[in-house]
Amino acid sequence: MAVLRERDQAVAEQPSNMSYLDTTADVYKEAALTPDVGLCCTTTPVWAFPGLEVPEIMLQMNYGCGSTVHLRDLTNEPRVLYVGVGGGMELLQFSYFSRNSGSIIGVDVVDEMLKSCQQNLAIAASQNDWFDTEFVDLRKGNALDLPLEDASVDVAAQNCLFNIFEKDDLKKALAEMYRVLKPYGRLVLSDPVTEDPIPDKLRNDEGLRALCLSGSLSLEEYIEMITEAGFGTVEIRAKRPYRVLDPEHYDTDQLIYLESVEVCAIKDPMPADGPCVFTGKNAIYFGSEEFFDDGNGHVLMPNQPMAICDKTARSLSSLNRNDLYISESTYFYDGGGCC
Ligand SMILES: C[S@@+](CC[C@H](N)C(=O)[O-])C[C@H]1O[C@@H](n2cnc3c(N)ncnc32)[C@H](O)[C@@H]1O
């Protein structure tokens, strides 16, 4: 049997009669009581906004695998739901943009995590003149059954929680986010994904799953789950190296390479011909006419890039024109678009 890293080994020794959701709650109870630096660390920089001081304890308890705080989503003081609160860093960052009582709702199933988060927010208030703990409404609740009204938030976010869920639960969690979002509201997610097959023995290892190491889907499956929940537009905002599971330390014959993605899904109507998924592709027309019009809403001016969704990229490619360039996906889509 391959050697697991020390922390992963301790978790893997949980009694086998617990459901993986109980194991997950236990892992995060421990991570609430004793900060576990590096549990889910990434190369994503921690946002530093003018006048925002993130307390050290929040940095130590940063259990995310990307950022769900994006300025473009946060105009007009949106009401934000954040599921899986961790140490509270992203609650604080969201509060920066919505400085009203109860405008940021934090939901977590682990009592100890809620308590640590509350304490950390009090520290943040002592270090940030603008911040009042009243801005954040912490609620005990489960991602699979959210304690919120239908259509009640503008932005719903989760960071590094949904990858832990088995597919049926992920479906429920996404349906819950869809339910509580207002029309045209935004779901912002950050999770690991992998294009490598994960052996069942690792997938079924509750401890590794809870540590965000073995539940990942491929990016395509992940997007499919999101669009099946009803979101008409999906943007891939970032994709970064995350972890390697190697045969010496994990029970696998092959290296498994994980990446972390940042995704925004918009609750807009589903287009008749299917969702618009933006992975960073662009079309450039370089012919001699004044412009190129595909007759489907895309008018390309000579040698100017137009961001297009993957569906449009497929349809333009199928024209087989020698004056149209369709770029590869950059997985860094930051606005603009065709649909
Ligand atoms: C990997 S941590 C991420 C924490 C935080 N989002 C961050 O970026 O630092 C997962 C979080 O989800 C919480 N959690 C676990 N299972 C949950 C569930 N079923 N419903 C809601 N929260 C859950 C944990 O207590 C923990 O706070």
The ligand as a MOL file (V3000), in Angstrom:
LIG
                    3D

  0  0  0     0  0            999 V3000
M  V30 BEGIN CTAB
M  V30 COUNTS 27 29 0 0 0
M  V30 BEGIN ATOM
M  V30 1 C -12.2010 23.2650 1.9680 0
M  V30 2 S -13.0630 24.1950 3.1730 0 CHG=1
M  V30 3 C -13.2020 25.7350 2.3170 0
M  V30 4 C -13.4140 26.8990 3.2590 0
M  V30 5 C -13.5230 28.2740 2.5960 0
M  V30 6 N -14.4610 28.2520 1.5230 0
M  V30 7 C -12.1840 28.7840 2.1320 0
M  V30 8 O -12.0460 29.0360 0.9240 0
M  V30 9 O -11.2760 28.9430 2.9540 0 CHG=-1
M  V30 10 C -14.7100 23.5620 3.1720 0
M  V30 11 C -15.6930 24.3060 4.0510 0
M  V30 12 O -16.9980 23.7430 3.8520 0
M  V30 13 C -17.5940 23.4220 5.1060 0
M  V30 14 N -18.5120 22.2900 4.8540 0
M  V30 15 C -18.2250 20.9840 4.7830 0
M  V30 16 N -19.3140 20.2640 4.4540 0
M  V30 17 C -20.3230 21.1610 4.2850 0
M  V30 18 C -21.6930 21.0560 3.9220 0
M  V30 19 N -22.2530 19.8710 3.6420 0
M  V30 20 N -22.4420 22.1730 3.8810 0
M  V30 21 C -21.8880 23.4000 4.1630 0
M  V30 22 N -20.6070 23.5540 4.5100 0
M  V30 23 C -19.8170 22.4540 4.5550 0
M  V30 24 C -16.4100 23.1570 6.0190 0
M  V30 25 O -16.7420 23.2860 7.3690 0
M  V30 26 C -15.4270 24.1880 5.5370 0
M  V30 27 O -15.6680 25.4320 6.1380 0
M  V30 END ATOM
M  V30 BEGIN BOND
M  V30 1 1 1 2
M  V30 2 1 2 3
M  V30 3 1 2 10
M  V30 4 1 3 4
M  V30 5 1 4 5
M  V30 6 1 5 6
M  V30 7 1 5 7
M  V30 8 2 7 8
M  V30 9 1 7 9
M  V30 10 1 10 11
M  V30 11 1 11 12
M  V30 12 1 11 26
M  V30 13 1 12 13
M  V30 14 1 13 14
M  V30 15 1 13 24
M  V30 16 1 14 15
M  V30 17 1 14 23
M  V30 18 2 15 16
M  V30 19 1 16 17
M  V30 20 1 17 18
M  V30 21 2 17 23
M  V30 22 1 18 19
M  V30 23 2 18 20
M  V30 24 1 20 21
M  V30 25 2 21 22
M  V30 26 1 22 23
M  V30 27 1 24 25
M  V30 28 1 24 26
M  V30 29 1 26 27
M  V30 END BOND
M  V30 END CTAB
M  END
